[in-house]
Each structure stands twice: as C-alpha cells, then as structure tokens.
Amino acid sequence: MLQLFNTTTRVIEPFKPLRGKTARVYSCGPTVYDYAHIGNLRQYVFSDLLRRVLELNGYRVKQVINITDVGHLVADADIGEEKIELAARRAGKSAWEIARFFESAFVADLRKLKIKRPRVLPRATDHLKEQIALVKILEKKGYTYRTSDGIYFDTAKFPAYGKLSGQSLKEREAGRRVEVSPEKRNPWDFALWKFSPADRKREMEWPSPWGKGFPGWHIECSAMSRQYLGQPFDIHTGGIDHLHPHHTNEIAQSEAAYGRPLARFWMHGEFLLVDNQRMGKSEGNLITLAEIERQGFDPLAYRYFVLGAHYRSPLNFTWAALAAAQQALWNLQDMVRDWPRPWGRWWAFQKKFLAAVNNDLDTPAALAALWELVKSNSPLRKKAGTILWFDRVLGLGLESLVGQSLKIPKEVARLAHLREAAREQRDFSAADSLRQQIESRGFLVEDTAEGPKIREDHSITSINSKS
C-alpha cells in the first residue's frame, strides 16, 4: 500500500483517494518573471515522481500546476513591486511578453526533464473571476478589511491560522523578521486584492468591486485548485519554502470561505543547496537547466541526481556530484542498449522497487533495487522488461534505448575493421594509432571474448565540468 508523509500530521500515512480511483493533486507552479533554477525544478521532479507512483498503483491522476503570471510581489509581506512588471521594465518589454516567454521556458524545462505535463496548467490571469468571487465570499463572512493599498485577510479571525507549520500566531510574531505595513491589524494578515497605485497605470490591472487592481499572490491557488479539483482534494505539493506563508495563507482563505479542509495530504520537498547554501538570487548562486546543458550534461543526469536523494532531505548540488550522476546514467544507458527486446518481468525485483517507492517515495532505495537488478544474473529479456517497468516511475527515458543497438558511423566502423586486421597481423603500433583515431571521433573500442565492441566515449573528462 502506498504511504506518504503528511505535513499536516507529521507522520507517514496510508494514501487512498477521497473519491474512487482518481487522485487529485495540486502543485504550486512558478512565478514566470525569470527562468526556473534547478532548485525550483527539483520540486517539479518531486511532484512528477508522486504522479508516476500514484499511476503505478493504479490510480488515475488529475494534476494541476498553476502559472503565477500576476500578483507575486518582490516581498512576501505584500509590499514592494510586482515581480513580472518589474522584470518587464528592466527588460524593456511588456509584462505580458515577459510572462509568456518565461512560461514557455518553464514548459520546455519540464519536457527536457521528462516531467509529465499536468492535466491542467492554468494561468492566474485567466481566472480573475474566480479569485474575485472568493474574496467576495470572505468579505461577506467578515474575514476581510480595507486599507489604503488593498483588501486584506484578518488572520485573527481564523483561529487555526498556522496549523500547517505547527506555529501559532503568537509564536510567529515572536520570530517575525519581515517588514509590516502599519495599516495591517495583525503582522501576518495578507493581501487578497491590491489596488493599483494612484500615481501610475499598471499593465496588469483589472476592475473589481473594491477598485482597480490585481489579485494577491495566495488567492489564485485557492481559486484555481477549487475550480479544477474541488475541495477538499487529495494532495497539495510544493517546496518547503512555501509552507509559510503561502500554504498557510491558502488554507486560511479556503477553509474560512468554505468551511472544509483544502487538501487531505500536504507534501513538501526540501531545498536544493549549492555548496551547502540555499540557492537564491540574493546569494548569487542560481543555476538553470540551460547552464547544466552548456556544461555538457544531459538534463536527465540532473533528474537522476535528484532521484538519488529522498525528496524530504536537503540535497547539496556540486558539479562533481552531477558528473557522477551523468556517469551512472551513461553506464545504465550503455547496458540497456545491449539488452534484447523485453519479455516478462522479475517479480522479486518488482516487489523491492514497489516497496521502496510506496514507502513515501524512497527513490534512493528504488535506485538500489534498479542496480541490483542490472548486476544480477537474470535473463536479459526479463531484465529489460523489469527495468522498463521501473522507468515508468524513474522517467529516465530508457524505453527508447532497450534493444536499440548503438548506431556506429561508417568511418568509425571502417577504422575498427582496419584495427582488428592490424591486431591479427600483430601490427600493434598501427592498431594503437587506429584506436586513437576512433577515440578522436568520440568512440571507444573494447576487446572482448566475442570480438571488438564499439561504444560511445562517455569519459567524464570530456565534459567541461566544474568541481
């Protein structure tokens, strides 16, 4: 049985959908003002892993990942500029151009990492009606108040505020480190609707019952998750940095409005660190997937690297660690290319793998099961069938490789033939020269009992890596 860690209860619990055999999953998406960095992308590998494990267990999955294309201010305390409009001004483009460009870049990154496209990828700007309707419900129930810059949620009127993080309002106030508007009744009150500045016109602004403006950051997720998944739905995922304030505020506004839980399970992925520091713009250590590719790595090497750690464990990124993941992936790819087309599976290995992923998505144990299978003396056709079953979860693109012999360029094959002839004539100097010519073309020759074997040169020194 699938068991998952629930942030709400802080224990691992058996998972069963609230409705039939369909698991409804909402994952917080990107704010599309810049490229996603690999720390962001770790969270989408995690949500993709969850989806794949749910599907492996026979559930249909309705997954929603939102696109925040308005409303996210540079500070989480509802002050400062809106991120997309600020990025647009700096780039000399429109806010709409910025949002659409980086949304497309995000979707391209998902594709490269073999992250399955969600059932719905809704934009905040396409759901203004739903967001305004939710604010009106909260207003009618007495949870809102007006300031000079917007409509705010009164957290003092929601006694369960902070339950997800396990901290009360008093505890949060004691540890507060954010700037607070003097008009707020309580430090953790948050904006539901922000008014447009009186001294300038925004590109992204809409009419509302309270005046022209734009939605707050948190309201979009409550409105869109309810629109597509209902309330409550099964699982809400996101990074650990979203636990507070974003997820805390989602719960407050959704449960205050509708009087029922927002989600049954809350799941949070841990940070990706760089040299043991959190990745972020202020730290100046952002790395994108494009940078990984520029250094000569396959994006799937990053996916393999991420799968090597449990999603609830902080993971430290180094170029050397990525190089090790790339080498492991290459080794795996080379082996499965030599296997015949699959037939059947090994239940004993399936059982180990399933036990691992069903234990709160334990990917390190799942990868251990994979390598145990690879190194076993099992018949190759069953190995192939079993590893393709594993890859339904791992998403390493192995299906396109199993049984597909490496395409050897004609010139490399000719050089290998000449080398073998030189070896038979015991002209080892010529054979060594021919080997070097083959290697200069990116291939290696291995002399085996069955004869010479040509494979791609996956020497990690060929990568312009950093350490």
KAMOWO-V427895 format. One record per residue. N is the residue number from 1. RES is the residue in one letter. OMEGA is omega in radians with two decimals (NA if undefined). Layout:
BEGIN
N,RES,OMEGA
N,RES,OMEGA
END
This chain:
BEGIN
1,M,3.12
2,L,3.10
3,Q,-3.05
4,L,3.07
5,F,-3.13
6,N,-3.14
7,T,-3.11
8,T,-3.08
9,T,-3.11
10,R,3.03
11,V,3.04
12,I,-3.06
13,E,3.02
14,P,3.12
15,F,3.00
16,K,-3.12
17,P,3.10
18,L,-3.13
19,R,3.01
20,G,-3.08
21,K,3.13
22,T,3.07
23,A,-3.13
24,R,-2.99
25,V,3.08
26,Y,3.11
27,S,3.12
28,C,-3.09
29,G,-3.04
30,P,2.87
31,T,-2.90
32,V,3.08
33,Y,-3.12
34,D,3.07
35,Y,2.99
36,A,3.04
37,H,-3.01
38,I,3.00
39,G,3.03
40,N,-3.02
41,L,3.05
42,R,-3.10
43,Q,-3.14
44,Y,2.94
45,V,3.10
46,F,-3.11
47,S,3.07
48,D,3.07
49,L,3.11
50,L,3.14
51,R,-3.10
52,R,3.11
53,V,3.06
54,L,3.13
55,E,3.10
56,L,3.13
57,N,3.02
58,G,-3.14
59,Y,2.89
60,R,-3.08
61,V,2.98
62,K,-3.06
63,Q,3.09
64,V,2.97
65,I,-3.08
66,N,3.01
67,I,3.09
68,T,-3.13
69,D,3.01
70,V,2.91
71,G,-3.10
72,H,-3.11
73,L,-3.10
74,V,3.04
75,A,3.14
76,D,-3.09
77,A,3.08
78,D,3.07
79,I,3.12
80,G,-3.09
81,E,3.07
82,E,-2.94
83,K,-3.05
84,I,3.12
85,E,3.09
86,L,3.12
87,A,3.14
88,A,-3.13
89,R,3.14
90,R,-3.11
91,A,-3.09
92,G,3.14
93,K,3.08
94,S,3.10
95,A,3.14
96,W,3.10
97,E,3.13
98,I,-3.08
99,A,-3.09
100,R,3.13
101,F,-3.07
102,F,2.98
103,E,3.11
104,S,3.12
105,A,3.11
106,F,-3.14
107,V,3.10
108,A,3.09
109,D,3.10
110,L,-3.11
111,R,-3.11
112,K,-3.13
113,L,-3.10
114,K,3.01
115,I,-3.08
116,K,3.11
117,R,3.13
118,P,3.10
119,R,-3.13
120,V,3.11
121,L,-2.97
122,P,3.09
123,R,3.09
124,A,-3.09
125,T,3.09
126,D,-3.04
127,H,3.10
128,L,-3.12
129,K,-3.13
130,E,-3.14
131,Q,3.11
132,I,3.13
133,A,3.14
134,L,3.11
135,V,3.13
136,K,3.09
137,I,3.13
138,L,3.10
139,E,-3.13
140,K,-3.12
141,K,3.04
142,G,-3.11
143,Y,-3.03
144,T,2.96
145,Y,-3.05
146,R,2.97
147,T,-3.13
148,S,-3.09
149,D,3.10
150,G,3.08
151,I,-3.03
152,Y,3.03
153,F,-3.13
154,D,-3.06
155,T,3.13
156,A,-3.13
157,K,3.11
158,F,-3.00
159,P,-3.09
160,A,-3.10
161,Y,3.13
162,G,-3.06
163,K,-3.11
164,L,-3.13
165,S,3.14
166,G,3.13
167,Q,3.08
168,S,3.10
169,L,-3.14
170,K,3.13
171,E,3.12
172,R,-3.14
173,E,-3.14
174,A,-3.12
175,G,-3.04
176,R,3.12
177,R,-3.08
178,V,3.09
179,E,-3.06
180,V,3.07
181,S,3.14
182,P,3.13
183,E,3.13
184,K,3.07
185,R,-3.13
186,N,-3.07
187,P,-3.05
188,W,3.00
189,D,-3.04
190,F,-3.06
191,A,2.99
192,L,3.11
193,W,-3.14
194,K,3.10
195,F,3.03
196,S,3.11
197,P,-3.12
198,A,-3.03
199,D,3.10
200,R,3.14
201,K,3.06
202,R,3.03
203,E,-3.08
204,M,3.09
205,E,-3.05
206,W,3.04
207,P,3.09
208,S,3.08
209,P,-3.07
210,W,-3.11
211,G,-3.11
212,K,-3.13
213,G,-3.09
214,F,-3.07
215,P,3.00
216,G,-3.06
217,W,-2.94
218,H,-2.98
219,I,-3.08
220,E,-3.08
221,C,3.09
222,S,-3.10
223,A,-3.05
224,M,3.09
225,S,3.11
226,R,-3.13
227,Q,-3.00
228,Y,-3.05
229,L,-3.05
230,G,-3.14
231,Q,0.06
232,P,2.97
233,F,-2.91
234,D,-3.00
235,I,3.00
236,H,3.14
237,T,3.08
238,G,3.09
239,G,-3.12
240,I,3.11
241,D,3.11
242,H,-3.09
243,L,3.00
244,H,0.21
245,P,-2.90
246,H,-3.10
247,H,3.07
248,T,-3.12
249,N,3.04
250,E,-3.13
251,I,-3.09
252,A,-3.06
253,Q,-3.13
254,S,-3.09
255,E,3.05
256,A,-3.09
257,A,-2.94
258,Y,3.02
259,G,3.10
260,R,-3.11
261,P,3.10
262,L,-3.11
263,A,3.13
264,R,3.11
265,F,2.94
266,W,-3.11
267,M,-3.06
268,H,3.07
269,G,-3.11
270,E,-3.08
271,F,2.83
272,L,-3.14
273,L,3.01
274,V,-3.05
275,D,3.08
276,N,3.02
277,Q,3.11
278,R,3.11
279,M,3.13
280,G,-3.13
281,K,-3.09
282,S,3.12
283,E,3.13
284,G,-3.08
285,N,-3.13
286,L,3.06
287,I,3.12
288,T,3.08
289,L,3.10
290,A,3.11
291,E,3.08
292,I,3.12
293,E,3.13
294,R,3.11
295,Q,3.05
296,G,-3.11
297,F,3.00
298,D,3.07
299,P,3.14
300,L,3.01
301,A,3.07
302,Y,3.09
303,R,3.12
304,Y,3.11
305,F,-3.13
306,V,-3.13
307,L,3.14
308,G,3.10
309,A,3.07
310,H,-3.06
311,Y,3.14
312,R,3.11
313,S,3.01
314,P,-3.09
315,L,-3.11
316,N,3.13
317,F,2.91
318,T,3.11
319,W,3.11
320,A,3.11
321,A,3.09
322,L,3.10
323,A,3.10
324,A,3.10
325,A,3.10
326,Q,-3.14
327,Q,3.11
328,A,3.13
329,L,3.10
330,W,3.14
331,N,3.13
332,L,-3.14
333,Q,3.14
334,D,-3.12
335,M,-3.05
336,V,3.06
337,R,-3.10
338,D,-3.11
339,W,3.07
340,P,3.09
341,R,-3.01
342,P,2.99
343,W,3.12
344,G,3.12
345,R,3.05
346,W,-3.09
347,W,-3.10
348,A,3.12
349,F,3.06
350,Q,-3.11
351,K,3.11
352,K,-3.11
353,F,-3.12
354,L,3.11
355,A,-3.14
356,A,-3.06
357,V,3.10
358,N,3.06
359,N,3.11
360,D,3.02
361,L,-3.08
362,D,-3.08
363,T,3.06
364,P,3.10
365,A,3.11
366,A,3.10
367,L,3.08
368,A,3.09
369,A,3.12
370,L,-3.09
371,W,3.03
372,E,3.09
373,L,-3.09
374,V,-3.07
375,K,-3.10
376,S,3.11
377,N,-3.12
378,S,3.07
379,P,-3.00
380,L,-3.10
381,R,3.08
382,K,3.04
383,K,-3.11
384,A,3.14
385,G,-3.11
386,T,-3.09
387,I,3.06
388,L,3.06
389,W,3.06
390,F,-3.02
391,D,2.98
392,R,3.09
393,V,-3.02
394,L,3.07
395,G,-3.11
396,L,3.06
397,G,-3.06
398,L,-3.08
399,E,-3.11
400,S,-3.07
401,L,-3.05
402,V,3.10
403,G,-3.13
404,Q,-3.12
405,S,3.14
406,L,3.09
407,K,-3.11
408,I,3.07
409,P,-3.08
410,K,-3.11
411,E,3.10
412,V,3.11
413,A,3.13
414,R,3.12
415,L,3.12
416,A,3.11
417,H,3.12
418,L,3.12
419,R,-3.14
420,E,3.10
421,A,3.12
422,A,3.13
423,R,3.13
424,E,3.11
425,Q,3.13
426,R,3.05
427,D,-2.99
428,F,3.08
429,S,3.11
430,A,-3.14
431,A,3.12
432,D,3.11
433,S,3.13
434,L,3.08
435,R,3.14
436,Q,3.10
437,Q,3.10
438,I,-3.12
439,E,3.13
440,S,3.12
441,R,3.05
442,G,-3.14
443,F,3.09
444,L,3.04
445,V,3.07
446,E,3.10
447,D,-3.10
448,T,3.12
449,A,3.14
450,E,-3.10
451,G,-3.11
452,P,3.13
453,K,-3.13
454,I,3.05
455,R,3.11
456,E,3.07
457,D,3.12
458,H,3.10
459,S,-3.08
460,I,3.11
461,T,3.11
462,S,3.12
463,I,3.07
464,N,-3.01
465,S,3.09
466,K,3.08
467,S,NA
END
